[in-house]
Amino acid sequence: EIAVNILGTAHVHRSHVSDYLGMLRAANEEFAAACRQLAEDHSENAEIVRGSEILRDMADEATLRLQKFFDHYGVKKMAEPRKLRQTLFNHHRPGDFGLLREVHDLYLMACEVYVTAEILLDSAKELRDHELVDFCTWMKSQADRQQMWCTTQVKENAAQSLVVPQ
């Protein structure tokens, strides 16, 4: 009983907004890194290279725009998005099937950005922070665009990648 009381007083209650600001920053940075890898792995495909550059620029812009909220709420370094990218993009996958797998994985990275922005949006509403609400709404729309591009690429590449022997 004494140990429980001592451990209970050791826990410091705090807001976790800084955790999710860090998560969103890391998710954007890792999404941008995944875009770079996709473009490098499939440099022969101009559409993939250009699309990846655009998506990477979107992620970089979001990371820059996120900076202003760190002063107010703080930011905590989060490792999960990096672990996700390292798991999904752990090696070069050549060819059409490799491209399909990497675009599929990039979609999953975009989902990480989207759900993190959604969580922050709900928190911003609770905090009545209109600037953060606007940012999270914009961020979700960016993640939607990223997901749509990935979905389009999956649709364009899936049939040939799965059916044609390689």
DSSP file with accessible surface (Angstrom, degrees, kcal/mol):
  #  RESIDUE AA STRUCTURE BP1 BP2  ACC     N-H-->O    O-->H-N    N-H-->O    O-->H-N    TCO  KAPPA ALPHA  PHI   PSI    X-CA   Y-CA   Z-CA
    1    1 A E     >        0   0  191      0, 0.0     4,-2.1     0, 0.0     5,-0.2   0.000 360.0 360.0 360.0 -40.4    0.0    0.0    0.0
    2    2 A I  H  >  +     0   0  130      1,-0.2     4,-2.5     2,-0.2     5,-0.2   0.920 360.0  51.7 -64.7 -42.8    2.8    2.4    0.8
    3    3 A A  H  > S+     0   0   63      1,-0.2     4,-2.9     2,-0.2     5,-0.2   0.901 108.5  50.9 -61.9 -41.6    4.5    1.6   -2.5
    4    4 A V  H  > S+     0   0  104      2,-0.2     4,-2.4     1,-0.2    -1,-0.2   0.920 111.1  48.7 -61.9 -42.9    1.3    2.3   -4.4
    5    5 A N  H  X S+     0   0   97     -4,-2.1     4,-1.6     2,-0.2    -2,-0.2   0.916 112.8  47.3 -64.3 -40.4    1.0    5.7   -2.6
    6    6 A I  H  X S+     0   0  103     -4,-2.5     4,-1.2     1,-0.2    -2,-0.2   0.942 114.0  46.4 -67.5 -45.8    4.6    6.6   -3.3
    7    7 A L  H  X S+     0   0  126     -4,-2.9     4,-1.0     1,-0.2     3,-0.2   0.874 108.8  57.1 -64.0 -35.5    4.4    5.6   -7.0
    8    8 A G  H  < S+     0   0   49     -4,-2.4     3,-0.3    -5,-0.2    -1,-0.2   0.865 108.1  46.2 -63.7 -35.5    1.1    7.5   -7.3
    9    9 A T  H  < S+     0   0  119     -4,-1.6    -1,-0.2     1,-0.2    -2,-0.2   0.719 104.2  63.7 -80.3 -18.7    2.7   10.7   -6.2
   10   10 A A  H  < S+     0   0   69     -4,-1.2     2,-0.5    -3,-0.2    -1,-0.2   0.761  81.9  92.4 -75.2 -24.3    5.7   10.2   -8.5
   11   11 A H     <  -     0   0  116     -4,-1.0     2,-0.6    -3,-0.3    -4,-0.0  -0.591  69.5-149.4 -75.6 122.5    3.5   10.4  -11.6
   12   12 A V        -     0   0  112     -2,-0.5     2,-0.3     2,-0.0    -2,-0.1  -0.833  10.1-136.0 -94.6 123.6    3.3   14.0  -12.9
   13   13 A H        +     0   0  161     -2,-0.6     2,-0.3     0, 0.0    -2,-0.0  -0.629  38.9 154.7 -78.9 133.6    0.1   14.9  -14.6
   14   14 A R        -     0   0  108     -2,-0.3     2,-0.2     0, 0.0    -2,-0.0  -0.983  46.2 -94.0-152.6 162.0    0.7   16.9  -17.8
   15   15 A S        -     0   0   77     -2,-0.3     3,-0.2     1,-0.1     4,-0.1  -0.492  24.0-151.5 -74.6 149.1   -0.9   17.7  -21.1
   16   16 A H     >  +     0   0  105     -2,-0.2     4,-1.5     1,-0.2     3,-0.3   0.186  67.4 106.4-110.0  17.4    0.1   15.5  -24.0
   17   17 A V  H  > S+     0   0   13      1,-0.2     4,-2.3     2,-0.2     5,-0.2   0.916  79.0  56.1 -60.5 -39.8   -0.4   18.0  -26.8
   18   18 A S  H  > S+     0   0   19     55,-0.3     4,-2.2     1,-0.2    58,-1.9   0.844 101.9  57.5 -63.1 -31.0    3.3   18.3  -27.1
   19   19 A D  H  > S+     0   0   12     -3,-0.3     4,-2.1     1,-0.2    -1,-0.2   0.934 110.5  41.9 -62.8 -45.7    3.5   14.5  -27.6
   20   20 A Y  H  X S+     0   0   76     -4,-1.5     4,-2.6     2,-0.2    -2,-0.2   0.793 109.9  56.4 -78.8 -24.3    1.2   14.7  -30.6
   21   21 A L  H  X S+     0   0    0     -4,-2.3     4,-2.4     2,-0.2    -1,-0.2   0.927 111.6  45.3 -65.2 -41.6    2.9   17.8  -32.0
   22   22 A G  H  X S+     0   0    1     -4,-2.2     4,-2.7    -5,-0.2    56,-0.4   0.882 111.7  52.3 -65.4 -37.4    6.1   15.8  -31.9
   23   23 A M  H  X S+     0   0   14     -4,-2.1     4,-2.8     2,-0.2    -2,-0.2   0.920 110.6  47.3 -64.7 -42.8    4.3   12.9  -33.5
   24   24 A L  H  X S+     0   0    0     -4,-2.6     4,-2.4     2,-0.2     5,-0.2   0.913 112.3  49.5 -66.9 -41.4    3.0   15.0  -36.3
   25   25 A R  H  X S+     0   0   55     -4,-2.4     4,-2.5     1,-0.2    -2,-0.2   0.958 114.7  44.4 -60.1 -48.4    6.4   16.6  -36.9
   26   26 A A  H  X S+     0   0    9     -4,-2.7     4,-2.8     1,-0.2     5,-0.3   0.901 111.4  53.4 -64.5 -39.5    8.0   13.1  -37.0
   27   27 A A  H  X S+     0   0    1     -4,-2.8     4,-2.2     1,-0.2    -1,-0.2   0.918 111.7  45.7 -62.5 -41.6    5.3   11.7  -39.2
   28   28 A N  H  X S+     0   0    0     -4,-2.4     4,-2.4     2,-0.2    -2,-0.2   0.914 113.5  48.8 -66.7 -44.1    5.8   14.5  -41.7
   29   29 A E  H  X S+     0   0   81     -4,-2.5     4,-2.1    -5,-0.2    -2,-0.2   0.917 114.2  45.4 -62.9 -41.8    9.5   14.2  -41.7
   30   30 A E  H  X S+     0   0    7     -4,-2.8     4,-2.4     2,-0.2    -1,-0.2   0.856 110.3  53.8 -72.4 -33.9    9.3   10.4  -42.1
   31   31 A F  H  X S+     0   0    0     -4,-2.2     4,-2.3    -5,-0.3    -2,-0.2   0.941 109.5  48.9 -62.5 -43.7    6.8   10.8  -44.9
   32   32 A A  H  X S+     0   0    0     -4,-2.4     4,-2.2     1,-0.2    -2,-0.2   0.912 110.8  50.3 -62.0 -41.1    9.1   13.1  -46.7
   33   33 A A  H  X S+     0   0   17     -4,-2.1     4,-2.3     1,-0.2    -1,-0.2   0.897 109.3  51.3 -64.2 -39.4   12.0   10.6  -46.2
   34   34 A A  H  X S+     0   0    0     -4,-2.4     4,-2.7     2,-0.2    -1,-0.2   0.890 108.0  52.7 -64.8 -38.3    9.8    7.9  -47.7
   35   35 A C  H  X S+     0   0    0     -4,-2.3     4,-2.4     2,-0.2    -2,-0.2   0.912 108.5  50.4 -62.1 -42.8    9.0   10.0  -50.7
   36   36 A R  H  X S+     0   0   99     -4,-2.2     4,-2.3     1,-0.2    -2,-0.2   0.925 111.7  47.7 -60.8 -44.0   12.7   10.6  -51.3
   37   37 A Q  H  X S+     0   0   35     -4,-2.3     4,-3.1     2,-0.2     5,-0.2   0.917 109.9  52.2 -65.7 -41.5   13.3    6.8  -51.1
   38   38 A L  H  X S+     0   0    0     -4,-2.7     4,-1.6     1,-0.2    -1,-0.2   0.935 111.2  47.6 -58.5 -45.9   10.5    6.1  -53.5
   39   39 A A  H  < S+     0   0   13     -4,-2.4    -1,-0.2     1,-0.2    -2,-0.2   0.898 115.1  45.7 -64.0 -40.1   11.9    8.6  -56.0
   40   40 A E  H >< S+     0   0  136     -4,-2.3     3,-1.0     1,-0.2    -2,-0.2   0.921 112.1  50.5 -68.6 -42.9   15.4    7.1  -55.7
   41   41 A D  H 3< S+     0   0   22     -4,-3.1    -1,-0.2     1,-0.3    -2,-0.2   0.771 123.9  29.8 -67.2 -27.1   14.2    3.5  -55.9
   42   42 A H  T >< S+     0   0    1     -4,-1.6     3,-2.1    -5,-0.2     7,-0.3  -0.268  72.0 144.9-128.6  47.5   12.2    4.2  -59.0
   43   43 A S  T <   +     0   0   87     -3,-1.0    -1,-0.1     1,-0.3    -2,-0.1   0.681  66.7  67.1 -63.3 -17.6   14.1    7.0  -60.6
   44   44 A E  T 3  S+     0   0  135     -3,-0.1     2,-0.9     1,-0.1    -1,-0.3   0.640  86.1  78.2 -76.1 -13.5   13.3    5.6  -64.1
   45   45 A N    <>  -     0   0   44     -3,-2.1     4,-2.6    -6,-0.2     3,-0.2  -0.818  62.6-169.9-102.7 100.0    9.6    6.5  -63.6
   46   46 A A  H  > S+     0   0   79     -2,-0.9     4,-2.8     1,-0.2     5,-0.3   0.851  85.3  54.4 -59.9 -37.9    9.2   10.3  -64.2
   47   47 A E  H  > S+     0   0   95      2,-0.2     4,-2.5     1,-0.2    -1,-0.2   0.920 111.3  44.9 -64.7 -40.5    5.6   10.3  -62.9
   48   48 A I  H  > S+     0   0    0     -3,-0.2     4,-2.7     2,-0.2     5,-0.2   0.929 113.9  49.5 -68.4 -43.8    6.7    8.7  -59.6
   49   49 A V  H  X S+     0   0   32     -4,-2.6     4,-2.0    -7,-0.3    -2,-0.2   0.956 115.7  42.0 -61.6 -49.7    9.7   10.9  -59.2
   50   50 A R  H  X S+     0   0  133     -4,-2.8     4,-2.2     2,-0.2    -2,-0.2   0.927 115.7  48.9 -66.6 -44.0    7.7   14.1  -59.8
   51   51 A G  H  X S+     0   0    8     -4,-2.5     4,-2.5    -5,-0.3    -1,-0.2   0.913 110.7  51.1 -61.7 -41.1    4.8   13.1  -57.7
   52   52 A S  H  X S+     0   0    0     -4,-2.7     4,-2.6    -5,-0.2    -1,-0.2   0.882 108.2  52.5 -63.3 -39.0    7.1   12.1  -54.9
   53   53 A E  H  X S+     0   0   64     -4,-2.0     4,-2.5    -5,-0.2    -1,-0.2   0.918 110.0  48.0 -62.8 -43.6    8.8   15.5  -55.1
   54   54 A I  H  X S+     0   0   66     -4,-2.2     4,-2.1     2,-0.2    -2,-0.2   0.938 113.6  46.7 -63.5 -45.5    5.5   17.3  -54.8
   55   55 A L  H  X S+     0   0    6     -4,-2.5     4,-2.2     2,-0.2    -2,-0.2   0.897 111.7  51.5 -63.8 -39.8    4.4   15.1  -51.8
   56   56 A R  H  X S+     0   0   57     -4,-2.6     4,-2.7     1,-0.2    -1,-0.2   0.925 108.7  50.8 -62.9 -42.5    7.7   15.7  -50.1
   57   57 A D  H  X S+     0   0   80     -4,-2.5     4,-2.5     1,-0.2    -1,-0.2   0.891 108.7  52.5 -62.7 -38.6    7.4   19.4  -50.6
   58   58 A M  H  X S+     0   0   12     -4,-2.1     4,-2.2     2,-0.2    -1,-0.2   0.924 111.1  46.7 -61.4 -44.8    3.9   19.3  -49.0
   59   59 A A  H  X S+     0   0    0     -4,-2.2     4,-2.3     2,-0.2    -2,-0.2   0.910 111.8  50.6 -65.2 -41.3    5.3   17.4  -46.0
   60   60 A D  H  X S+     0   0   63     -4,-2.7     4,-2.1     2,-0.2    -1,-0.2   0.908 110.0  50.1 -63.5 -42.0    8.2   19.8  -45.6
   61   61 A E  H  X S+     0   0   89     -4,-2.5     4,-2.6     1,-0.2    -1,-0.2   0.924 109.7  51.2 -62.4 -42.0    5.9   22.8  -45.7
   62   62 A A  H  X S+     0   0    0     -4,-2.2     4,-1.7     1,-0.2    -2,-0.2   0.911 108.1  51.9 -62.0 -41.3    3.7   21.3  -43.1
   63   63 A T  H  X S+     0   0   14     -4,-2.3     4,-0.9     1,-0.2    -1,-0.2   0.916 111.1  47.8 -62.5 -41.3    6.7   20.7  -40.8
   64   64 A L  H >< S+     0   0  132     -4,-2.1     3,-0.7     1,-0.2     4,-0.4   0.923 111.5  49.6 -64.8 -43.7    7.7   24.3  -41.2
   65   65 A R  H >< S+     0   0  103     -4,-2.6     3,-0.6     1,-0.2    -1,-0.2   0.779 104.8  60.0 -67.5 -23.6    4.2   25.6  -40.5
   66   66 A L  H >X S+     0   0    0     -4,-1.7     3,-2.0    -5,-0.2     4,-0.5   0.787  83.9  82.3 -73.7 -26.0    4.0   23.4  -37.4
   67   67 A Q  H XX S+     0   0   86     -4,-0.9     3,-1.5    -3,-0.7     4,-0.7   0.800  79.3  64.0 -50.8 -39.0    7.0   25.1  -35.8
   68   68 A K  H <> S+     0   0  118     -3,-0.6     4,-0.6    -4,-0.4    -1,-0.3   0.748  97.2  57.0 -66.3 -19.5    5.0   28.0  -34.4
   69   69 A F  H <> S+     0   0    8     -3,-2.0     4,-2.4    -4,-0.2     5,-0.4   0.688  91.2  72.1 -83.8 -15.2    3.0   25.7  -32.1
   70   70 A F  H <X S+     0   0   18     -3,-1.5     4,-2.2    -4,-0.5    -1,-0.2   0.867  92.1  55.7 -67.1 -37.0    6.0   24.3  -30.4
   71   71 A D  H  < S+     0   0  153     -4,-0.7    -1,-0.2    -3,-0.3    -2,-0.2   0.887 115.0  38.6 -62.7 -37.9    6.7   27.6  -28.5
   72   72 A H  H  < S+     0   0  138     -4,-0.6    -2,-0.2     1,-0.1    -1,-0.2   0.908 134.5  17.6 -80.4 -44.2    3.2   27.5  -27.0
   73   73 A Y  H  < S-     0   0   47     -4,-2.4   -55,-0.3     1,-0.2    -3,-0.2   0.579  99.0-128.4-105.9 -14.1    2.7   23.8  -26.3
   74   74 A G     <  -     0   0   30     -4,-2.2     2,-0.3    -5,-0.4    -1,-0.2  -0.209  19.8-111.8  83.9 176.0    6.2   22.4  -26.4
   75   75 A V        -     0   0   54    -54,-0.1     2,-0.4    -4,-0.1   -56,-0.2  -0.990  16.8-153.5-150.3 138.5    7.2   19.4  -28.5
   76   76 A K        -     0   0   93    -58,-1.9     2,-0.3    -2,-0.3    -2,-0.0  -0.947  26.7-116.2-114.9 136.3    8.3   15.9  -27.6
   77   77 A K        -     0   0  180     -2,-0.4     2,-0.4   -52,-0.1   -54,-0.1  -0.560  34.0-164.1 -71.7 129.5   10.5   13.8  -29.8
   78   78 A M        -     0   0   29    -56,-0.4     4,-0.3    -2,-0.3    -1,-0.0  -0.966  17.2-169.4-122.0 134.4    8.6   10.7  -30.9
   79   79 A A     >  +     0   0   51     -2,-0.4     4,-2.2     1,-0.1     3,-0.4   0.640  66.3  88.1 -96.2 -16.6   10.2    7.6  -32.4
   80   80 A E  H  > S+     0   0   97      1,-0.2     4,-2.5     2,-0.2     5,-0.2   0.881  86.2  51.1 -58.0 -45.9    7.1    5.7  -33.7
   81   81 A P  H  > S+     0   0    0      0, 0.0     4,-2.5     0, 0.0    -1,-0.2   0.904 111.0  49.8 -60.4 -35.9    6.9    7.3  -37.2
   82   82 A R  H  > S+     0   0  120     -3,-0.4     4,-2.9    -4,-0.3     5,-0.2   0.929 110.5  49.6 -67.0 -41.5   10.6    6.6  -37.8
   83   83 A K  H  X S+     0   0  128     -4,-2.2     4,-2.0     2,-0.2    -1,-0.2   0.897 110.1  52.0 -63.0 -39.0   10.1    3.0  -36.7
   84   84 A L  H  X S+     0   0   54     -4,-2.5     4,-2.8    -5,-0.2     5,-0.3   0.947 111.8  45.1 -62.2 -48.5    7.1    2.7  -39.0
   85   85 A R  H  X S+     0   0   41     -4,-2.5     4,-3.4     1,-0.2    -2,-0.2   0.928 112.3  51.5 -62.9 -42.8    9.1    4.1  -42.0
   86   86 A Q  H  < S+     0   0  101     -4,-2.9    -1,-0.2     1,-0.2    -2,-0.2   0.867 112.9  46.6 -64.2 -32.5   12.1    1.8  -41.2
   87   87 A T  H >< S+     0   0   99     -4,-2.0     3,-0.6    -5,-0.2    -2,-0.2   0.929 119.6  38.1 -72.1 -45.9    9.8   -1.2  -41.1
   88   88 A L  H 3< S+     0   0   27     -4,-2.8     2,-0.3     1,-0.2     3,-0.2   0.882 125.6  36.1 -74.5 -40.5    7.9   -0.3  -44.3
   89   89 A F  T 3< S+     0   0    7     -4,-3.4    -1,-0.2    -5,-0.3    -2,-0.1  -0.410  73.7 135.2-111.0  55.4   10.9    1.0  -46.3
   90   90 A N  S <  S+     0   0  104     -3,-0.6     2,-0.3    -2,-0.3    -1,-0.2   0.573  71.2   7.2 -85.5  -9.1   13.6   -1.4  -45.1
   91   91 A H  S    S-     0   0  104     -3,-0.2     2,-0.2     2,-0.0    -1,-0.1  -0.980  85.4 -83.7-163.0 162.7   15.1   -2.2  -48.5
   92   92 A H        -     0   0   94     -2,-0.3   -54,-0.0    -3,-0.1    -2,-0.0  -0.520  35.5-163.8 -70.9 131.5   15.0   -1.3  -52.2
   93   93 A R        -     0   0   31     -2,-0.2     9,-0.2     5,-0.1     8,-0.1  -0.897  12.7-160.9-120.4 100.8   12.2   -3.1  -54.1
   94   94 A P     >  +     0   0   88      0, 0.0     4,-1.0     0, 0.0     3,-0.1  -0.228  43.8  27.5 -78.0 166.8   12.9   -2.9  -57.8
   95   95 A G  H  > S-     0   0   33      3,-0.2     4,-2.3     2,-0.2     5,-0.1  -0.038 102.9 -53.5  80.6 179.7   10.4   -3.4  -60.7
   96   96 A D  H  > S+     0   0   57      2,-0.2     4,-2.3     1,-0.2    65,-0.2   0.886 135.3  49.0 -63.1 -41.9    6.7   -3.0  -61.0
   97   97 A F  H  > S+     0   0  101      2,-0.2     4,-2.5     1,-0.2    -1,-0.2   0.911 110.8  51.1 -67.4 -38.9    5.8   -5.1  -58.0
   98   98 A G  H  X S+     0   0    3     -4,-1.0     4,-2.4     2,-0.2    -2,-0.2   0.905 109.3  51.4 -62.3 -40.8    8.4   -3.2  -55.9
   99   99 A L  H  X S+     0   0    2     -4,-2.3     4,-2.6     2,-0.2     5,-0.3   0.935 109.3  50.2 -61.3 -46.6    6.8    0.1  -57.0
  100  100 A L  H  X S+     0   0   18     -4,-2.3     4,-2.5     1,-0.2    -2,-0.2   0.935 111.6  48.1 -58.1 -45.7    3.4   -1.2  -56.0
  101  101 A R  H  X S+     0   0   76     -4,-2.5     4,-2.4     1,-0.2    -1,-0.2   0.908 112.7  48.2 -63.1 -40.8    4.6   -2.3  -52.6
  102  102 A E  H  X S+     0   0    0     -4,-2.4     4,-2.3     2,-0.2    -1,-0.2   0.889 111.8  47.9 -71.4 -36.7    6.4    1.0  -52.0
  103  103 A V  H  X S+     0   0    0     -4,-2.6     4,-2.2     2,-0.2    -1,-0.2   0.911 111.1  52.5 -68.5 -38.8    3.4    3.2  -53.0
  104  104 A H  H  X S+     0   0   81     -4,-2.5     4,-1.6    -5,-0.3    -2,-0.2   0.937 111.5  46.5 -57.9 -45.7    1.2    1.0  -50.8
  105  105 A D  H  X S+     0   0    3     -4,-2.4     4,-1.9     1,-0.2    -2,-0.2   0.870 108.2  55.2 -67.0 -35.8    3.6    1.6  -47.9
  106  106 A L  H  X S+     0   0    0     -4,-2.3     4,-2.3     1,-0.2    -1,-0.2   0.895 104.0  55.8 -63.8 -37.9    3.7    5.4  -48.7
  107  107 A Y  H  X S+     0   0   79     -4,-2.2     4,-2.1     1,-0.2    -1,-0.2   0.917 105.5  51.6 -57.6 -43.4   -0.1    5.4  -48.4
  108  108 A L  H  X S+     0   0   67     -4,-1.6     4,-1.6     1,-0.2    -1,-0.2   0.887 107.9  51.8 -63.0 -37.2    0.3    3.9  -44.9
  109  109 A M  H  X S+     0   0    1     -4,-1.9     4,-1.7     1,-0.2    -1,-0.2   0.899 107.9  51.9 -65.5 -38.7    2.7    6.7  -44.0
  110  110 A A  H  X S+     0   0    0     -4,-2.3     4,-2.6     1,-0.2    -2,-0.2   0.871 105.4  56.1 -64.8 -34.5    0.1    9.2  -45.2
  111  111 A C  H  X S+     0   0   39     -4,-2.1     4,-2.8     2,-0.2     5,-0.3   0.880 103.3  54.8 -63.7 -37.0   -2.4    7.6  -43.0
  112  112 A E  H  X S+     0   0   45     -4,-1.6     4,-1.9     2,-0.2    -1,-0.2   0.926 109.8  46.5 -61.2 -43.8   -0.1    8.1  -40.0
  113  113 A V  H  X S+     0   0    0     -4,-1.7     4,-2.4   -86,-0.2    -2,-0.2   0.946 113.6  49.5 -62.8 -46.2    0.0   11.8  -40.8
  114  114 A Y  H  X S+     0   0   65     -4,-2.6     4,-2.4     1,-0.2    -2,-0.2   0.938 112.2  44.5 -61.3 -51.0   -3.8   12.0  -41.3
  115  115 A V  H  X S+     0   0   69     -4,-2.8     4,-2.3     1,-0.2    -1,-0.2   0.881 112.9  52.3 -67.9 -32.9   -4.8   10.3  -38.0
  116  116 A T  H  X S+     0   0    2     -4,-1.9     4,-2.3    -5,-0.3    -1,-0.2   0.932 110.6  47.6 -66.9 -42.1   -2.2   12.3  -36.0
  117  117 A A  H  X S+     0   0    0     -4,-2.4     4,-2.5     1,-0.2    -2,-0.2   0.886 110.1  53.9 -64.5 -37.5   -3.6   15.5  -37.4
  118  118 A E  H  X S+     0   0   51     -4,-2.4     4,-2.1     2,-0.2    -2,-0.2   0.923 108.8  48.0 -63.0 -43.7   -7.1   14.3  -36.6
  119  119 A I  H  X S+     0   0   61     -4,-2.3     4,-1.8     1,-0.2    -2,-0.2   0.932 113.4  47.4 -63.2 -45.2   -6.2   13.7  -33.0
  120  120 A L  H  X S+     0   0    0     -4,-2.3     4,-2.9     1,-0.2    -1,-0.2   0.872 107.5  57.7 -64.5 -36.1   -4.5   17.1  -32.7
  121  121 A L  H  X S+     0   0    7     -4,-2.5     4,-2.3     2,-0.2    -1,-0.2   0.936 106.4  47.8 -59.9 -46.9   -7.6   18.7  -34.3
  122  122 A D  H  X S+     0   0   87     -4,-2.1     4,-1.8     1,-0.2    -1,-0.2   0.895 113.3  48.8 -61.9 -38.6   -9.9   17.3  -31.6
  123  123 A S  H  X S+     0   0   40     -4,-1.8     4,-2.4     2,-0.2    -2,-0.2   0.904 108.8  53.0 -66.4 -41.3   -7.4   18.5  -29.0
  124  124 A A  H  X>S+     0   0    0     -4,-2.9     5,-2.3     1,-0.2     4,-0.8   0.884 108.0  51.1 -62.7 -38.3   -7.2   22.0  -30.6
  125  125 A K  H ><5S+     0   0  119     -4,-2.3     3,-0.6     2,-0.2    -1,-0.2   0.918 110.0  49.3 -64.1 -42.9  -11.0   22.3  -30.5
  126  126 A E  H 3<5S+     0   0  151     -4,-1.8    -2,-0.2     1,-0.2    -1,-0.2   0.888 113.9  45.8 -62.8 -37.9  -11.0   21.3  -26.8
  127  127 A L  H 3<5S-     0   0   79     -4,-2.4    -1,-0.2    -5,-0.1    -2,-0.2   0.575 106.6-130.4 -78.3 -11.9   -8.3   24.0  -26.2
  128  128 A R  T <<5 +     0   0  190     -4,-0.8     2,-1.0    -3,-0.6    -3,-0.2   0.858  52.5 154.7  58.0  39.1  -10.3   26.5  -28.3
  129  129 A D     >< -     0   0   29     -5,-2.3     4,-2.5     1,-0.2    -1,-0.2  -0.811  23.2-173.9 -97.9  96.1   -7.0   27.2  -30.2
  130  130 A H  H  > S+     0   0  143     -2,-1.0     4,-2.5     1,-0.2    -1,-0.2   0.836  81.0  54.0 -64.5 -34.0   -8.4   28.5  -33.5
  131  131 A E  H  > S+     0   0  114      2,-0.2     4,-2.4     1,-0.2    -1,-0.2   0.923 111.1  45.3 -65.8 -42.5   -4.9   28.7  -35.1
  132  132 A L  H  > S+     0   0    0      2,-0.2     4,-2.9     1,-0.2     5,-0.2   0.887 111.4  53.4 -69.1 -36.0   -4.2   25.1  -34.3
  133  133 A V  H  X S+     0   0   24     -4,-2.5     4,-2.5    -9,-0.2    -2,-0.2   0.947 111.0  46.6 -60.2 -47.5   -7.7   24.1  -35.5
  134  134 A D  H  X S+     0   0  111     -4,-2.5     4,-2.4     1,-0.2    -2,-0.2   0.912 113.2  48.9 -62.1 -43.0   -7.0   25.8  -38.8
  135  135 A F  H  X S+     0   0    9     -4,-2.4     4,-3.1     2,-0.2    -1,-0.2   0.938 112.3  47.2 -62.4 -47.7   -3.6   24.2  -39.1
  136  136 A C  H  X S+     0   0    0     -4,-2.9     4,-2.5     2,-0.2    -2,-0.2   0.883 111.3  51.5 -65.0 -36.2   -4.9   20.7  -38.3
  137  137 A T  H  X S+     0   0   76     -4,-2.5     4,-1.8    -5,-0.2    -1,-0.2   0.933 113.4  44.8 -64.0 -45.7   -7.8   21.1  -40.8
  138  138 A W  H  X S+     0   0   50     -4,-2.4     4,-2.1    -5,-0.2    -2,-0.2   0.923 111.9  53.4 -62.2 -42.2   -5.3   22.2  -43.5
  139  139 A M  H  X S+     0   0    0     -4,-3.1     4,-2.6     1,-0.2    -2,-0.2   0.899 106.5  51.6 -63.1 -40.5   -3.0   19.3  -42.5
  140  140 A K  H  X S+     0   0   38     -4,-2.5     4,-2.4     1,-0.2    -1,-0.2   0.901 108.6  51.4 -63.0 -38.8   -5.7   16.8  -42.9
  141  141 A S  H  X S+     0   0   50     -4,-1.8     4,-2.0     2,-0.2    -1,-0.2   0.886 109.6  50.4 -66.7 -35.8   -6.5   18.1  -46.4
  142  142 A Q  H  X S+     0   0   10     -4,-2.1     4,-2.2     2,-0.2    -2,-0.2   0.929 110.7  48.6 -64.5 -45.0   -2.8   17.8  -47.3
  143  143 A A  H  X S+     0   0    0     -4,-2.6     4,-2.7     1,-0.2    -2,-0.2   0.873 108.2  55.3 -64.3 -35.5   -2.8   14.2  -46.0
  144  144 A D  H  X S+     0   0   63     -4,-2.4     4,-2.6     2,-0.2    -1,-0.2   0.923 107.9  48.7 -59.7 -44.7   -5.9   13.5  -48.0
  145  145 A R  H  X S+     0   0  131     -4,-2.0     4,-2.3     2,-0.2    -2,-0.2   0.900 110.8  50.7 -63.0 -40.9   -4.1   14.7  -51.1
  146  146 A Q  H  X S+     0   0    0     -4,-2.2     4,-2.1     1,-0.2    -2,-0.2   0.930 111.9  47.1 -62.1 -44.9   -1.2   12.5  -50.3
  147  147 A Q  H  X S+     0   0   26     -4,-2.7     4,-2.7     1,-0.2    -2,-0.2   0.897 110.4  52.7 -63.8 -41.2   -3.4    9.5  -49.9
  148  148 A M  H  X S+     0   0  114     -4,-2.6     4,-2.5     2,-0.2    -1,-0.2   0.905 108.3  50.1 -63.1 -41.5   -5.3   10.2  -53.1
  149  149 A W  H  X S+     0   0   47     -4,-2.3     4,-2.4     2,-0.2    -1,-0.2   0.942 112.3  47.7 -61.6 -45.5   -2.0   10.4  -55.1
  150  150 A C  H  X S+     0   0    0     -4,-2.1     4,-2.6     1,-0.2    -2,-0.2   0.919 111.1  51.0 -61.6 -42.6   -1.0    7.0  -53.6
  151  151 A T  H  X S+     0   0   50     -4,-2.7     4,-2.6     1,-0.2    -1,-0.2   0.915 109.4  50.8 -61.9 -42.0   -4.4    5.5  -54.4
  152  152 A T  H  X S+     0   0   65     -4,-2.5     4,-2.2     1,-0.2    -1,-0.2   0.926 111.2  48.1 -60.9 -44.5   -4.1    6.7  -58.0
  153  153 A Q  H  X S+     0   0    3     -4,-2.4     4,-1.6     2,-0.2    -2,-0.2   0.890 110.3  51.7 -65.8 -37.5   -0.7    5.2  -58.4
  154  154 A V  H  X S+     0   0   46     -4,-2.6     4,-2.6     1,-0.2     3,-0.3   0.949 110.8  48.2 -62.4 -45.9   -1.8    1.9  -56.8
  155  155 A K  H  < S+     0   0  164     -4,-2.6     4,-0.5     1,-0.2    -2,-0.2   0.883 112.8  48.4 -62.5 -38.7   -4.8    1.7  -59.3
  156  156 A E  H  < S+     0   0  109     -4,-2.2     4,-0.2    -5,-0.2    -1,-0.2   0.786 123.8  30.1 -71.9 -26.5   -2.5    2.5  -62.2
  157  157 A N  H  X S+     0   0   27     -4,-1.6     4,-2.2    -3,-0.3    -2,-0.2   0.623  97.3  83.0-109.9 -15.5    0.1   -0.1  -61.3
  158  158 A A  H  X S+     0   0   26     -4,-2.6     4,-2.3    -5,-0.2     5,-0.3   0.931  89.5  47.9 -62.7 -52.2   -1.7   -2.9  -59.5
  159  159 A A  H  > S+     0   0   70     -4,-0.5     4,-2.6     1,-0.2     5,-0.4   0.949 117.9  39.2 -58.9 -52.5   -3.1   -5.0  -62.4
  160  160 A Q  H  > S+     0   0  113     -4,-0.2     4,-1.6     1,-0.2    -1,-0.2   0.912 115.0  54.2 -64.4 -40.1    0.2   -5.1  -64.4
  161  161 A S  H  < S+     0   0    7     -4,-2.2    -1,-0.2     1,-0.2    -2,-0.2   0.855 118.2  34.1 -64.3 -33.4    2.3   -5.6  -61.2
  162  162 A L  H  < S+     0   0  114     -4,-2.3    -1,-0.2    -5,-0.2    -2,-0.2   0.809 125.5  36.8 -91.3 -31.9    0.3   -8.5  -60.0
  163  163 A V  H  < S+     0   0  116     -4,-2.6    -3,-0.2    -5,-0.3    -2,-0.2   0.886  97.0  76.7 -93.6 -42.2   -0.7  -10.3  -63.3
  164  164 A V  S  < S-     0   0   73     -4,-1.6     2,-0.0    -5,-0.4    -1,-0.0  -0.580  85.9-119.7 -76.9 123.1    2.3   -9.9  -65.6
  165  165 A P              0   0  122      0, 0.0    -1,-0.1     0, 0.0    -2,-0.1  -0.350 360.0 360.0 -61.6 140.5    5.1  -12.3  -64.7
  166  166 A Q              0   0  137     -5,-0.1    -5,-0.0    -2,-0.0     0, 0.0  -0.971 360.0 360.0-127.2 360.0    8.4  -10.7  -63.8
